[in-house]
Amino acid sequence: MGKSFTTRDGYQLLHDGCVELSRIEHTGIRVDRGQLKKNKSELAEAIEDTKNNMHNSGVWRTWRKRFGKNSNLNSRKQFSEVLDSMGYVIEARTAKGAPKMDEESLSNLDIPFVRDFVDLMKFEKTMNTYILAIERGLDTRSRLHPVFNLHTVQTYRSSSDSPNFQNMPVRDKRLADYIRTLFVASPGCLLLENDFKGIEVSVSACYHKDPNFISYITTPGKDMHRDMAAQLYMLEPGDVSKEARYGAKNKFVFPQFYGDYYVSCARSLWDWIGKGELKGPDGQPLKKHLQKKGIRKLGACNPDERPVSGTFEKHVQKVENDFWNNRFMQYGRWKKDWFQQYLRKGYFDMLSGFRVLGDYNRKQVCNYPVQGSAFHCLLWSLIQVNRKLRKYKMRSRIVGQIHDSMISDVRIEELHNFLCIMDETTTVELRKHFQWLSVPLEIECEVCPEGGSWNDKREVVFKDRAFEIPGSPGKFTRRQDRFLSKLNQSNK
């Protein structure tokens, strides 16, 4: 599979990116060794306790009878056979027809042993992939130096290894507590994370230019995820809860954008009704509300069978059809036309200056240009911010990067000026450089309190182009224009 650059600017972006990422790798991020030792001990204890619980279970006795001395708690294949022999069915299947043994598939079985099995998988991965790898990678100054690559990912995004800094647990609070509490600021600094808000959504609009889609992301008060939750769960927009909106966003909208379809979306949305404890407008369980609307059950969700009227699956199919052929009709047409152009030419061009050659499926052809161009917005911003920090002889440093966010070690006395640089670079200068960015971009900031860890980050509030950190003893309320005017003068 080949790749080639289409523009000199594209080559220059990767060249400059490699240089700046190498600087970030060299700087490294500080780790609290005492916390590492404590978390390692607690996690080892959690692993041992979980194994003991499982060994005392009747399921383990069945397991031992079936596999004898070859019994292995870490074998997912053995466990799937044990569950099958006990009459438990895992509906989700792999492409080869084997039962899926991942966390999402197993979470539908409300059995203590299964919950312990899932916990054990997560605990052992956290120990081996993160805790031990972090411990091995520390230098004499207690700094970790993850590697960031620009040459290993087909989407033209970055990757990370030694260890993988871009996959540190965050959604699972227990695992995040074990890992993110390890990362702390240098003395006299605060850890700051700057995250592009919905950048892949915004960049996709630069490709398909769907007017209704653009209206959603540029008009205050309009909420795509709320409106989709109302349609999917047959609610009025005012009755959509935070949990229902989350379900629509993560179980339908984003999966649809990335090429999923109604069969798996219906199953995920239906499961979320129970997991998210969704309610109808009268406070009753949402499934009762759906029954009143004629939705009696989920449906087979079998891609080889047509969905049946009166099922949630059929309803989601209708919503999907409306989503692409009515609500976002131009976006849906772009996906078809874009793929057909690729089939004719054998390549596709990214807005950020790269021609991508090779054999790709429909999902990849439609997703890769969006993901790659979105990351290039982050990469260009990172390069500029890092250069400015050196130019203005600031002591703050970028110490990590995760696709659409930067993690920085910021001197407390430089915090306001750092935020000014970050805001100006990402929301003003970036759009001047990438003139194809036809929609505004927004950067969100979270800062860890003094003495806290990456796990304790708090939102930085922007008001009238001033910055305030809730709970901070200091309020950074100077107008950024004052600092930026100094920067502009020095540039002259």
N, C-alpha and C positions, 0 to 999 in steps of 0.2 A: 504494500500500500504506500503510495507516494504522497508527498506534500510539496507545494512550491509557494514561494512568496509572490504576490502580484504587484506589490509596490515597494519602493525603497523605504517608505514610512513604516510598512509592516515589518520589514527586516530590522529597521532601527529600533522599533518598539521592543522586539525580543532581545536585541543586543543590549539596549539600555536596561531592560528588565533584568537580564542575567547579572549585569554589574551591580544593580541596586539590591537584588535579592541576595547576592553573595555578601554584601555589606551587612544585610539583616542577619544572615546566617552567622557571620563572624561576631556580631554583637551578642546574639543569644538572648534568652529570656531567663530571669532569675527564678530559682526554685527554692522553696523553704525545706531544707534537709530534715529539720525536726518534724515538720508536718508529714514529709514523705515517709519517715520511719514509722510514725504513728499510724498513718493511713495504711501502710503495708501490713502492719501487725493486725489492725482491725479487719482488713479485707481477708487476710489469711484465716482469721478466726471465723469470719462469716462463711468462708468456703468450707471449713471443717464442720461447723454447725449444720450447714445445709446438707452436707454429705451424711452426717449422722442421722438427720431427720429422714433422709431418703432410705438409709440402710435399715431403719426401724419400721419402714412402711410395708404393708402387705403387697404393694406393687413390686417392691424389690424382691420379695420372696418368690413371686411369680417369675420375675426376671431371672433369678438364680436357678429356678427349676428348668427354665427354658434353655439357658446358655451355660449353666454350670460354672466351671473355673474360668471360662472365657468371658464371663459377664463384665461389662465395662460401662460404668455410668456415663462416660463421655461419648458413647456410641449412639448416634441418632438413629442409625439403621436398626440396631437392636431394640431401641426404645419404640420405634414405630411398629415393629413386629409384636412387642409386648402389648402395646395399646390395642392393636388389631385383635390379638388373641383374647383380650378382655372385653371386646365388643365396642370399643371407643372408635369413632370414625373421624378422621381428619379430612374434611372436604377439599381443602386446597391441595392441588397437585402440581408437580413439576411438569416440564415439557415431556418427560419420559413416562409420566403417569404415576410416579412414586409420590407418597404423601410428603407434603412440605413439613419440615420440622423446625421452622424458624419461630421466633417469638410471636409474631402476629398470628400464625396459624394455630399454634398451641394455646394461645390465650383464650380461644373459644371453648376450651375444655376446663371447666371449673372443678379441678381436682387438685388437692394439696400437693400430691407428688409431682404433678405436671408443673405447678407453680414453682416448686423447689428446683425442678429440672431446668426451667427457664432461668431462674436466678443463678443456678450454678454455671450455666453457659455464660451469662453476663459477667459474673464475678471472676471466673477464670480468664475470660478474655481481657477484662480490665487489669487483672494482675499481670498477665503475660505480655499483652500488647502495649500497655501503658506504664504501669507502676515499675516493672522490672526494666523496661526499655528506657524510661526516664532516669532511673537510678544508674544504669550503665552509661548513659550519655552525658552525665554531669561532669563539668570540668572542675578544676581546683577552686574556682570562684563561685561554685554552685550555680552555674549557668548552663542551660541546655541549648544546643545549637542544631535545631531541626534543619533538614535540607529542603529547599523549595525548587522544584523542577519546572521548566517550561517546554520540555521536549518529549514528554511521555504520554500526553493525553490527546486523544483524537479530536476532542472538542476545542482544542487550543486554549483550554483553561490550564491552571497550574496543578501540580501534585506535590505531595510532601512525604518524606520518609525519615527514618532514623531519629526519632519516631515520627509517625504521621501526625503532624500538628493540626491538620485540617479536619481531623475526625475525632477530636477529643469529646467525650460524652457531654451532652448538654440537656437533652430532653428528659432523660431519666435522672431525676434529682439525686437518687442514692449514688449513682455512678459519678455524676457531676461533682458531688461532695468529695468523693475519693480523689478525683483528678484535678478539678479546677481550683481546689483549695491549695494546691501545691504551687501555683504560679503567683508570684508576688512582684511588686515593684522594687526597683533598686532604692537604696537609701536616699531620701529627699525627693522621691518621685511618686507618681500615681500611675497605675495601669489604666490606659484609655483604649476603648474599642470604638472604631468608626465604621459604620455599616451602611452601605447603600440600601435604601429602602425600596424593595420591589424592583430592583434594577433590571432583572430579566423580563419582567412584565413590560417595563418601559421600553427596553431595547426591542422587544418583539414588535411593539407598535411602530418602530422606525422601519421595520421590514414590511408589515402588512398594511399599515396606515388605515386601519378600520376606524371610521369616524365615531361610531358608538363606543368602541373600546377606548379610544383616546379621550372621549368625553368622560368616561368613568374614571380614568386616572388623572384627569386635570380639573375636574369640577368639584369644588368643595361640597361635601354633603352626599355626593353619590357614592354608593358602596356596592360594588359588584358582588362581593361574597354574601352580604346581607340579602340582596335581591335573589341570588341563586338559592340561598337557604330557604327563603320564603317560597320559591317555586318548587324546590325539591321536596320540602316537608309540608307543603300546602298550608302555609301560614301567611298572615298579613305581615308586611315588613316591620311594623311596630311590635309584633309578637316574637320576632326572632331574637333568641337569647345569644349570649356570647358563645355558649357551647354549640348551639346550632350553626352559627356563623363559622365557627372553627371547622365543623364537620363539612360544610359546603366547600370551604376554601381548600382543605387538605384531602378530602375524599372525593371531590368532584372537579372543582375549577382547575387546580394545578395538575391533577392527573390528566384531565382533558387536554390542557395546553401541551403536555408532554407526550401525548399519543395514546393514552389509555382509552377505554370505551365502556359503554354502559353496563356490561355484565359484571366486571369487577368493581366498578363504581357503585352499583346498586348494592352489592354485598357489603362493601365497606361502609356505605351510608347507613344501611340497615343495622349493622353491628354497632355503629356509633350511637344509635338511638339509645341502646342500653348502657353502653360504656360511658357516654356523656350525660346520662340521666336526663334526656331531653323531655320537655313538657309541652303539652298543647296549650292553647290560649286560655283554657279553663283550669290549668294547673294539673290536669290528669296526664298520665304517661302518654307520650306522643303517639305510640302505636294505637291507642284507643282513639285519638283524634283522627289518625289516618283511616281507621276502620269506618268512622263516620263519613269519610270522603270516598269510601268504596275500595280502599286498599286493605285487603284481608291478610295477605302474607307476602313474604319476600319473593317467592318464585324459584324456579330451578337454577337460574343463573348458569345454565349450560350453554356454551357458545354453539353447540350443535343442535339446540332446540330453540324454536321461536318463543319469545316471552308471551305469557298468557294474560289476557285482560283481567283486571282486578288484582294484579300483583304489583308490588313495588318495582320489580324489575321492568315491567312494561311501562310504568310511569316514568322511570328514569330514562328509558329509551326515548320516550316522547320529549323529555326535557333536553336530552342530548341533541336530538334532531332540531329542536327550536334554537338551541345554543349556537349551533354552527350554521344553520340555514336561515335564521331570522335575526337573533340578537347580535351575533358577530358574523354576519354573512360575508363581509369582505375578508375577514381573517380566514374563514373557512375556505373561500375561493383561493386565497393566496397559498394556502398549504397545498392544495391540489396543483395549482399552476407551478409553484416552486419545485415540486417533486417532478413534474413532467419536464420542466426545463433541465433538471439534473439528468434525467434519463436520456434526453436528447444530446446533451453536451458532455456528460461524464464527469462533471465537476460543478461546484457552486462557489460563489465568491462571497466573502464576508464583508460587511460594511467597513470593518476595521482594517481592511487591506490585505486579506489572505485568500488565496485560491486553494480550495480543498479538493484533492483528487482521491479516487479510490472507490471501493464497492461498499455502498451504504444502503440501509433500508429506509423506508419512508419516515419513521420516527427520527432516525439520525439526521437525515437530510433537513428536516424541519427544525430540529432542536439544536444541532451543533452551531449553526451560525448565530443563534440567539445567545447561547451559553458562552461561546467564544467571544463575541463582541462585547457582552456584558463584562466578562472578566478583563478584557482589554481596557475598558473604562477604569476599572480598579487599578490595573497595572500602570497605566499612564499616570494616574493620580499619585500612586505610590512613588513613582520615579520623581515627579515634580516636588512632592512634599519632602522626600529625603534630600533632594538637592538644596531646597530652601533651608532646611535645618542646618546644613553645612555652610551655606552662603552667609546666613545671619549668625553663624557661630553659636547656635543654640546647643544645649547639652541633651536635649530630648532626642530620643531615637525610636524608630519603628523597629519592633522586635518580632513580629509575626504577621502572617497573612492567610486569610481563609476565603478564597474565591471572591466574595463581595465585601470583605471587611479587612481592616488593618488594626493590629494591636500595637500600642506604643507605650514606651516607658517615658513619661513626661515629667520633667522637673516641675515641682509645684509652682515656683515663681514664673514658669513659662507657660502655664496651662492656658491662660487666656489667649496669649499670642499664638500658641499651637492651634487652638480651636479656630482662630481667625484664618490661619494659613490653610487648615484643612477645609474649612467652609468655602473659602474663595476658590481654592483649587478644584474642588469636586463639583461645585454648583455653578461656577461662572467660567473659569478658564477651560475646564474640560469640554464644555459645549462649544467654546470658540475653536478648540483644537479639532474635535470631531464634529464637523458641521452637519453631519447626517443625524445628529441627535436632535430630533424634532420635538421632543417633549422634555419638560423640566425634570431634573434629577434631584433627589432629596437624600441628604446624609444624616443618619442618626448617630448620636454619641452616647456612650455609657462609660462611666468612670468608676473605678474602685476606690473606696474611701481610704484615707491614709491608714496604713497598717493592715488593710484588708487584702483579700486575694481576688483573683479573676472571678471567683464564684460570687463575690459580693458586689458586682458592678451595679451602678445606679444610673438612671437616665439623666442626661444633661438637658435642661429645658432652654429652648431658644425663645426669647421674647424681644421683639423689636430690635433684632440683630444684636442682642446682648445675651450673655450666657449665665445661667444660674444652676447650681447643683443642689437639689433638695437634700437637707440634712447636713450640708457642708458648713463648717464654721465661717467660711469666707464666701462672699458672693462676688462673682466676676461680672460686674455690671457695666464696665466701661464699654463704650461703643466700639465695635470692631473697626469702624471707619478710621478712627484715630491711628490705630496700628497699621492698617492697610495703606494709609496715605504715606506713612513713613517708608513702608516697603516700596511703594511706587516711586518715591523720591530717590531711594537708594538705587533702584533699577536704572533710573536716568543717569 
